Amino acid sequence: MPDAPPTDDRPLLPPEDSFDEKYNSRLEFPLATVGAVLIHVLIAAVLVYVLAYLMKGENRGSVDVRPMAVNGLDDFGDGSSGSGGVPEPLAVANGDPVKAAVDSLPDPTKLPEIREKMQQTIRTIDPSGNLPISDANAAAYASLDEAVRNKLIGARQGSGNEKGTGFDGSKGAGPGGTGANSTLGRNMRWTLRFKVTSGRDYLDQLRAMGAKILIPKPGTGQVLLIESLNAPDSRRVVSADQLGAYAGLMQFHDVRRDVVNSVAETLKLDFAPTSFCAVFSKEQENELARMETAYRNRRAEDIELTVFRVTVRGDRPEVVVDEQKAKR
């Protein structure tokens, strides 16, 4: 006979209360919720009152609105030191070197006339020459005595009815005889952009680049030559006729008044120059030419203007293409 199933002797209990029945039989849950909210509201009100009391008496009027120049004076983004609210002249010159060069002209409206006169000189070297000339370079060469300018460009005085010739008679690889790839073509369209804080700083940067310095003596047809900025006191005066050797080298002219004056003071010159010229090696010229064509993959003859930015850190110059305009 099968065994009877086991019986559960435990007493029967009522089922457990639900959540609502367990916590809300005497309205505990809604009362607790409302109480918590009231407490937080009271705390927030007390904090607002305290802050309002602490701020009582301060001038909370409107703040004066003043215009601010967004672009500033610094092309390089490094900022500049304060000067009691008066901009440093060299900082202003750093802002737009090309505009500063044009503004240095006695009459900037004559810039097209100056450019055409330079083109005429270039055509004495090569009748087919038609090289773009940047505004900064046109202003710079215009500041020179005609004899000095012609020699630095590379023109030679013709004999009799013959036209003058180039210094070495060579032609560039580009179109137009003298050629966009010639040193003359590059000198006409290239501009170097330095950020300088003083005449000493400028000369130190040029020294790091191994530059020679030519400083024309206005109205004399003579030029002060400093062949090494490692020994700037070792200098000599040369005539315009002796400048032919520099016509075939890369040149950079600076005519910004405050910059030139600062350099002249640093070199302790006994005359007041209106410009100076830095001359660089063929190796540097070739490197910049490579950078120019690689910047936008343009041929030299398709470029109207190239601006290089120069930064010197620890006696090591770093040059990059900062701006380039194609011919229209």
C-alpha positions as CSV (number, residue, x, y, z in Angstrom):
1,M,0.0,0.0,0.0
2,P,1.6,3.4,-1.0
3,D,2.8,5.8,1.5
4,A,0.5,8.8,2.2
5,P,2.0,12.2,1.1
6,P,3.7,14.2,3.7
7,T,1.6,16.9,5.4
8,D,2.8,20.5,6.1
9,D,2.2,21.1,9.8
10,R,3.2,24.9,9.5
11,P,0.4,27.3,10.2
12,L,-1.2,29.1,7.3
13,L,-0.2,32.9,7.1
14,P,-1.7,35.7,5.2
15,P,0.2,36.8,2.0
16,E,2.8,39.6,2.3
17,D,1.5,43.2,1.9
18,S,2.1,44.9,-1.4
19,F,4.4,48.0,-1.6
20,D,1.5,50.4,-1.5
21,E,-0.1,48.6,1.5
22,K,3.2,48.3,3.3
23,Y,4.5,51.9,3.0
24,N,1.3,53.8,2.3
25,S,-1.2,52.5,4.8
26,R,-0.9,55.8,6.8
27,L,0.2,58.0,3.8
28,E,3.9,57.7,4.8
29,F,5.2,57.8,1.2
30,P,3.5,61.0,-0.1
31,L,4.1,62.8,3.2
32,A,7.8,61.9,3.1
33,T,8.1,63.0,-0.5
34,V,6.4,66.4,0.1
35,G,8.6,66.9,3.2
36,A,11.8,66.2,1.4
37,V,10.9,68.7,-1.4
38,L,10.0,71.4,1.1
39,I,13.3,70.9,2.9
40,H,15.3,71.3,-0.3
41,V,13.3,74.4,-1.3
42,L,13.9,76.0,2.1
43,I,17.6,75.3,1.8
44,A,17.8,76.8,-1.7
45,A,15.9,79.9,-0.5
46,V,18.2,80.4,2.4
47,L,21.3,80.2,0.1
48,V,19.8,82.7,-2.3
49,Y,19.0,85.0,0.6
50,V,22.6,84.7,1.9
51,L,24.1,85.4,-1.5
52,A,21.9,88.4,-2.0
53,Y,22.9,89.8,1.4
54,L,26.6,89.3,0.7
55,M,26.3,91.1,-2.7
56,K,24.3,93.9,-1.3
57,G,25.9,97.3,-1.8
58,E,28.1,96.4,-4.8
59,N,27.8,98.3,-8.1
60,R,26.0,95.9,-10.4
61,G,25.5,98.5,-13.2
62,S,26.3,97.8,-16.8
63,V,29.9,97.1,-17.8
64,D,31.5,99.6,-20.2
65,V,31.8,98.2,-23.7
66,R,34.9,99.1,-25.6
67,P,36.0,98.0,-29.2
68,M,38.9,95.6,-29.4
69,A,41.1,94.9,-32.4
70,V,40.7,91.1,-33.1
71,N,43.7,90.7,-35.3
72,G,46.2,92.6,-33.1
73,L,49.8,93.4,-34.1
74,D,51.3,90.0,-34.1
75,D,51.3,87.8,-37.2
76,F,52.9,85.0,-35.3
77,G,50.5,84.4,-32.4
78,D,53.2,84.8,-29.8
79,G,51.7,87.9,-28.2
80,S,53.7,91.0,-27.1
81,S,54.7,92.5,-23.8
82,G,52.7,95.4,-22.4
83,S,54.0,99.0,-22.9
84,G,51.7,101.1,-20.7
85,G,49.0,101.4,-23.4
86,V,51.4,102.8,-26.0
87,P,52.2,100.4,-28.9
88,E,55.9,99.7,-29.4
89,P,56.9,101.1,-32.9
90,L,58.5,97.8,-33.9
91,A,55.4,95.9,-32.8
92,V,53.3,98.1,-35.1
93,A,55.7,97.5,-38.0
94,N,55.4,93.7,-37.4
95,G,51.7,94.0,-37.9
96,D,51.8,94.4,-41.7
97,P,55.3,94.8,-43.0
98,V,54.2,95.1,-46.6
99,K,51.8,98.0,-45.8
100,A,54.5,99.6,-43.6
101,A,56.9,99.5,-46.6
102,V,54.4,101.2,-48.9
103,D,53.6,103.8,-46.2
104,S,57.3,104.7,-46.0
105,L,57.1,106.2,-49.5
106,P,56.8,110.0,-49.7
107,D,53.8,109.5,-52.0
108,P,52.4,105.9,-51.9
109,T,50.0,106.8,-54.8
110,K,53.0,106.8,-57.1
111,L,53.7,103.1,-56.5
112,P,52.5,102.1,-60.0
113,E,54.8,104.7,-61.5
114,I,57.7,103.4,-59.4
115,R,57.0,99.8,-60.6
116,E,56.9,100.8,-64.2
117,K,60.2,102.6,-63.9
118,M,61.8,99.5,-62.4
119,Q,60.3,97.4,-65.3
120,Q,62.1,99.8,-67.7
121,T,65.4,99.1,-65.9
122,I,64.8,95.4,-66.1
123,R,64.1,95.6,-69.8
124,T,67.5,97.1,-70.3
125,I,68.8,93.8,-69.0
126,D,66.4,91.8,-71.2
127,P,64.0,93.5,-73.6
128,S,61.5,90.7,-73.1
129,G,61.6,90.8,-69.3
130,N,58.2,91.3,-67.7
131,L,58.6,90.3,-64.0
132,P,56.0,90.8,-61.3
133,I,57.3,93.3,-58.6
134,S,55.7,93.2,-55.2
135,D,54.5,96.4,-53.6
136,A,57.1,96.0,-50.7
137,N,60.0,95.5,-53.1
138,A,58.9,98.4,-55.4
139,A,58.8,100.6,-52.3
140,A,62.2,99.3,-51.1
141,Y,64.0,99.8,-54.4
142,A,62.4,103.2,-54.8
143,S,64.1,104.4,-51.7
144,L,67.6,103.8,-53.2
145,D,69.7,106.2,-55.2
146,E,69.3,105.3,-58.9
147,A,72.9,104.2,-59.3
148,V,72.7,101.9,-56.3
149,R,69.3,100.6,-57.4
150,N,70.4,99.8,-60.9
151,K,73.5,98.0,-59.7
152,L,71.6,95.9,-57.2
153,I,69.1,94.9,-59.8
154,G,72.0,94.0,-62.1
155,A,71.9,96.5,-64.9
156,R,75.1,97.7,-66.6
157,Q,75.4,101.0,-68.4
158,G,75.5,100.4,-72.1
159,S,78.1,102.1,-74.3
160,G,77.1,104.5,-77.1
161,N,73.6,103.6,-78.3
162,E,73.7,100.1,-76.9
163,K,71.4,99.0,-74.1
164,G,72.8,97.9,-70.8
165,T,73.2,94.2,-70.0
166,G,72.8,92.0,-67.0
167,F,75.7,91.6,-64.5
168,D,76.6,88.1,-65.7
169,G,74.6,88.0,-68.9
170,S,72.7,84.9,-67.7
171,K,69.0,84.2,-68.1
172,G,66.6,82.4,-65.9
173,A,64.9,79.2,-66.8
174,G,61.4,80.8,-66.9
175,P,59.8,82.8,-69.7
176,G,60.6,86.4,-70.3
177,G,64.4,86.3,-70.7
178,T,65.4,87.2,-67.2
179,G,63.0,84.5,-66.1
180,A,60.8,83.8,-63.1
181,N,63.4,81.3,-62.0
182,S,66.2,83.8,-62.1
183,T,67.6,85.5,-59.0
184,L,66.3,88.8,-60.3
185,G,62.8,87.4,-60.7
186,R,62.8,86.0,-57.2
187,N,64.1,89.3,-55.7
188,M,61.2,91.1,-57.4
189,R,58.4,88.9,-56.0
190,W,59.8,87.5,-52.8
191,T,59.3,89.1,-49.4
192,L,60.7,88.0,-46.0
193,R,58.6,88.6,-43.0
194,F,60.5,88.9,-39.7
195,K,59.1,89.5,-36.2
196,V,61.4,91.8,-34.4
197,T,61.5,93.3,-30.9
198,S,64.5,95.6,-31.3
199,G,67.3,96.4,-33.7
200,R,69.6,94.0,-31.8
201,D,67.1,91.2,-32.1
202,Y,66.7,91.9,-35.9
203,L,70.5,91.8,-36.4
204,D,70.8,88.6,-34.4
205,Q,68.2,87.0,-36.6
206,L,70.0,88.1,-39.8
207,R,73.3,86.9,-38.3
208,A,71.7,83.5,-37.7
209,M,70.9,83.4,-41.4
210,G,74.5,84.3,-42.4
211,A,73.4,87.6,-44.1
212,K,75.6,90.3,-45.3
213,I,74.3,93.9,-44.8
214,L,74.3,96.7,-47.2
215,I,73.2,100.1,-45.9
216,P,73.0,102.8,-48.6
217,K,74.1,106.3,-47.6
218,P,71.4,108.6,-49.0
219,G,72.5,111.1,-51.7
220,T,76.1,109.8,-51.9
221,G,75.9,106.8,-54.2
222,Q,77.8,104.9,-51.5
223,V,76.9,101.9,-49.4
224,L,78.2,100.7,-46.1
225,L,79.0,97.0,-46.3
226,I,79.0,94.7,-43.2
227,E,80.2,91.4,-44.5
228,S,79.7,89.5,-41.2
229,L,77.4,90.3,-38.4
230,N,79.6,88.3,-36.1
231,A,82.0,91.3,-36.4
232,P,79.6,94.2,-37.2
233,D,82.3,96.8,-36.4
234,S,84.4,95.5,-39.3
235,R,82.7,97.5,-42.0
236,R,83.7,99.5,-45.1
237,V,82.2,101.9,-47.6
238,V,81.8,100.8,-51.2
239,S,80.7,102.7,-54.3
240,A,77.7,101.8,-56.4
241,D,80.0,100.4,-59.1
242,Q,81.3,97.8,-56.6
243,L,77.8,96.4,-56.0
244,G,77.7,94.2,-59.1
245,A,78.9,91.2,-57.1
246,Y,75.6,91.3,-55.1
247,A,73.3,91.6,-58.0
248,G,73.3,87.8,-58.5
249,L,72.4,87.0,-54.9
250,M,69.1,86.9,-53.0
251,Q,68.3,90.3,-51.5
252,F,65.9,91.5,-48.9
253,H,65.3,95.2,-48.4
254,D,63.7,96.8,-45.4
255,V,62.5,100.4,-45.5
256,R,60.2,100.5,-42.4
257,R,61.2,103.7,-40.7
258,D,61.1,102.6,-37.1
259,V,62.9,99.3,-37.9
260,V,65.6,100.9,-39.9
261,N,66.2,103.6,-37.2
262,S,66.4,100.9,-34.6
263,V,69.0,98.9,-36.6
264,A,71.0,102.1,-37.3
265,E,71.1,103.0,-33.5
266,T,72.2,99.4,-32.7
267,L,75.0,99.7,-35.3
268,K,75.9,103.2,-34.1
269,L,75.9,104.7,-37.6
270,D,77.0,108.2,-38.1
271,F,74.3,108.8,-40.8
272,A,70.5,108.3,-41.0
273,P,69.7,105.6,-43.5
274,T,66.3,105.2,-45.1
275,S,66.7,101.5,-45.8
276,F,69.1,98.5,-45.6
277,C,69.6,95.4,-47.6
278,A,70.3,91.8,-46.4
279,V,72.1,89.6,-48.9
280,F,71.9,85.8,-48.6
281,S,73.7,82.8,-50.0
282,K,72.9,80.9,-53.1
283,E,72.1,77.8,-51.0
284,Q,69.4,79.7,-49.0
285,E,68.0,81.1,-52.3
286,N,67.7,77.6,-53.8
287,E,66.0,76.2,-50.6
288,L,63.4,79.0,-50.6
289,A,62.8,78.4,-54.4
290,R,62.1,74.8,-53.6
291,M,59.7,75.7,-50.8
292,E,58.0,78.3,-53.1
293,T,57.0,75.8,-55.8
294,A,56.1,73.1,-53.3
295,Y,53.7,75.3,-51.4
296,R,50.8,75.2,-53.9
297,N,52.5,73.1,-56.6
298,R,52.7,76.2,-58.8
299,R,55.4,76.9,-61.4
300,A,57.6,80.0,-60.6
301,E,56.3,81.8,-63.7
302,D,52.7,81.4,-62.4
303,I,53.5,83.2,-59.1
304,E,53.1,86.9,-58.5
305,L,54.1,87.1,-54.8
306,T,55.6,84.8,-52.2
307,V,56.0,85.9,-48.6
308,F,58.2,83.8,-46.3
309,R,58.0,84.0,-42.6
310,V,61.3,83.8,-40.7
311,T,61.5,82.6,-37.1
312,V,64.8,82.2,-35.4
313,R,65.0,80.0,-32.3
314,G,68.3,79.4,-30.6
315,D,70.3,80.7,-33.5
316,R,68.5,78.3,-35.8
317,P,66.4,80.0,-38.5
318,E,63.1,78.4,-39.6
319,V,61.6,79.6,-42.8
320,V,58.1,78.8,-44.1
321,V,55.9,80.1,-46.9
322,D,53.4,82.4,-45.2
323,E,51.5,83.7,-48.2
324,Q,51.4,83.3,-51.9
325,K,49.5,84.9,-54.7
326,A,49.1,83.5,-58.2
327,K,49.3,85.6,-61.3
328,R,45.8,86.7,-62.5
